[in-house]
Amino acid sequence: YTLFLIFRVMQALGCGCFVLSQALVQDLFEGNERDRLRILMVTATGIFISVSPLAGTFLQATLGWRGSFWVFIALAAVVLVKTWRLLDNSRPVQNGPHVGFIKPYRLVLSNFEFVGCWLISAFAFACHFSFIVISPLIFMEQLQMAPYDFALILLIYGAAYV
């Protein structure tokens, strides 16, 4: 149980990479290149969502339940090494006085048009991730589908996402 919890914490840290990758694209690229990379990332996300149950089924069949965790650890190590080597670790020079922590949030949250769009986006992502979390319970437990059949259904969902 302890090993399982440790792996789950590591997996959660890896999930944070989704947000980190968006921030990196926002900070490191501009204009058409940034838009192109964002479209590429959304497309890749859809492909990974659709292929991951099939890959997870394969990993579990060949390496056991720990297999996917070991693969995530290996991927995280590769990303960490590449990040360490490729990204510049210097901070930009601040011009002007220190703004503070609360004032930028107050400025953003006072824009009602932005907050409305943000809430719509948050609701869409909540529905999307809720389906991803609950779909194994529906398809495999309630409908008694085999993991491989469930993975094929998620391929269709991923294709729709792309």
C-alpha positions as MATLAB code, in Angstrom:
seq = 'YTLFLIFRVMQALGCGCFVLSQALVQDLFEGNERDRLRILMVTATGIFISVSPLAGTFLQATLGWRGSFWVFIALAAVVLVKTWRLLDNSRPVQNGPHVGFIKPYRLVLSNFEFVGCWLISAFAFACHFSFIVISPLIFMEQLQMAPYDFALILLIYGAAYV';
ca = [
       0.000    0.000    0.000;
       2.820    2.414    0.842;
       4.529    1.764   -2.483;
       1.222    2.338   -4.261;
       0.763    5.703   -2.507;
       4.311    6.753   -3.347;
       3.694    5.907   -7.009;
       0.402    7.843   -6.935;
       2.140   10.935   -5.569;
       4.739   10.683   -8.318;
       1.966   10.262  -10.877;
       0.202   13.372   -9.536;
       3.409   15.363   -9.862;
       3.626   14.183  -13.444;
       0.087   15.377  -14.111;
       1.253   18.848  -13.145;
       3.333   18.768  -16.313;
       0.163   19.489  -18.285;
      -0.063   22.924  -16.693;
       3.694   23.413  -16.792;
       3.852   22.696  -20.517;
       1.164   25.321  -21.168;
       3.121   27.872  -19.136;
       6.358   27.052  -20.949;
       4.754   27.529  -24.355;
       3.246   30.817  -23.176;
       6.575   32.086  -21.825;
       9.015   30.817  -24.444;
       7.171   31.363  -27.738;
       5.304   34.203  -29.432;
       2.777   34.768  -32.193;
       2.095   32.079  -34.775;
       4.687   29.723  -33.329;
       2.990   29.818  -29.909;
      -0.432   29.201  -31.500;
       0.955   26.343  -33.599;
       2.489   24.711  -30.512;
      -0.732   25.057  -28.531;
      -2.711   23.387  -31.326;
      -0.085   20.654  -31.481;
      -0.314   20.142  -27.709;
      -4.130   19.893  -27.751;
      -3.935   17.392  -30.617;
      -1.262   15.369  -28.815;
      -3.375   15.439  -25.643;
      -6.305   13.930  -27.525;
      -4.100   11.261  -29.041;
      -2.543   10.394  -25.674;
      -5.970   10.270  -24.006;
      -7.223    7.865  -26.637;
      -4.131    5.644  -26.707;
      -3.377    5.585  -22.967;
      -5.972    2.945  -21.946;
      -4.691    0.637  -24.670;
      -1.080    1.269  -23.616;
      -2.040    0.823  -19.955;
      -3.731   -2.485  -20.740;
      -0.611   -3.646  -22.566;
       1.679   -2.498  -19.739;
      -0.445   -4.203  -17.101;
      -0.582   -7.433  -19.104;
       3.182   -7.490  -19.669;
       4.650   -5.770  -16.596;
       1.929   -6.082  -13.956;
       0.178   -3.235  -12.149;
       3.495   -1.522  -11.356;
       4.476   -1.351  -15.025;
       2.745    1.908  -15.869;
       4.234    3.564  -12.792;
       7.756    2.543  -13.822;
       7.128    3.864  -17.334;
       5.918    7.183  -15.869;
       9.044    7.387  -13.718;
      11.248    6.778  -16.767;
       9.376    9.412  -18.807;
       9.590   11.906  -15.950;
      13.349   11.294  -15.651;
      13.822   11.900  -19.386;
      11.776   15.116  -19.225;
      13.686   16.294  -16.146;
      17.074   15.724  -17.787;
      16.002   17.400  -21.049;
      14.516   20.337  -19.138;
      17.647   20.738  -17.073;
      19.821   20.764  -20.187;
      17.656   22.818  -22.578;
      15.910   25.496  -20.529;
      17.636   28.658  -19.417;
      17.447   29.029  -15.645;
      17.866   32.797  -15.500;
      15.125   35.043  -14.196;
      14.082   38.147  -16.122;
      15.131   41.467  -14.672;
      12.205   43.236  -13.033;
      11.612   46.771  -14.185;
       9.847   48.951  -11.679;
       8.551   48.285   -8.189;
       7.478   44.880   -6.928;
       3.766   44.476   -7.743;
       2.834   42.046   -5.002;
       0.889   38.827   -4.999;
      -2.764   39.820   -4.601;
      -3.023   42.819   -6.935;
      -2.582   40.867  -10.227;
      -5.245   38.362   -9.120;
      -7.619   41.178   -8.228;
      -7.007   42.733  -11.663;
      -7.671   39.483  -13.525;
     -10.729   38.524  -11.467;
     -12.281   41.977  -11.925;
     -12.541   41.321  -15.678;
     -15.980   39.667  -15.828;
     -15.649   38.681  -19.500;
     -12.441   36.780  -18.698;
     -13.977   35.164  -15.604;
     -16.999   34.038  -17.667;
     -14.781   32.444  -20.333;
     -12.607   30.925  -17.616;
     -15.647   29.364  -15.890;
     -16.883   27.885  -19.184;
     -13.441   26.415  -19.817;
     -13.216   25.096  -16.253;
     -16.630   23.441  -16.583;
     -15.676   21.849  -19.918;
     -12.432   20.453  -18.473;
     -14.266   19.243  -15.352;
     -16.735   17.322  -17.539;
     -13.919   15.957  -19.701;
     -11.818   14.734  -16.784;
     -14.881   13.450  -14.918;
     -15.665   11.254  -17.897;
     -12.085    9.998  -18.008;
     -12.181    9.151  -14.297;
     -15.638    7.538  -14.254;
     -15.534    5.765  -17.635;
     -13.644    2.676  -16.362;
     -16.323    2.213  -13.690;
     -19.108    2.495  -16.232;
     -17.619    0.381  -18.997;
     -15.586   -2.213  -17.118;
     -17.555   -2.660  -13.890;
     -21.156   -1.887  -14.857;
     -21.074   -3.096  -18.481;
     -18.529   -5.877  -17.764;
     -16.232   -4.943  -20.649;
     -12.739   -6.332  -20.863;
      -9.916   -3.784  -20.436;
      -8.941   -4.209  -24.082;
     -12.512   -3.451  -25.267;
     -12.627   -0.403  -22.995;
      -9.338    0.780  -24.492;
     -10.813    0.523  -27.992;
     -13.816    2.631  -26.921;
     -11.450    5.273  -25.557;
      -9.726    5.340  -28.956;
     -13.032    6.559  -30.419;
     -13.358    9.149  -27.642;
      -9.810   10.344  -28.305;
     -10.490   10.608  -32.029;
     -13.511   12.794  -31.259;
     -11.322   14.928  -28.964;
      -8.716   15.412  -31.710;
];
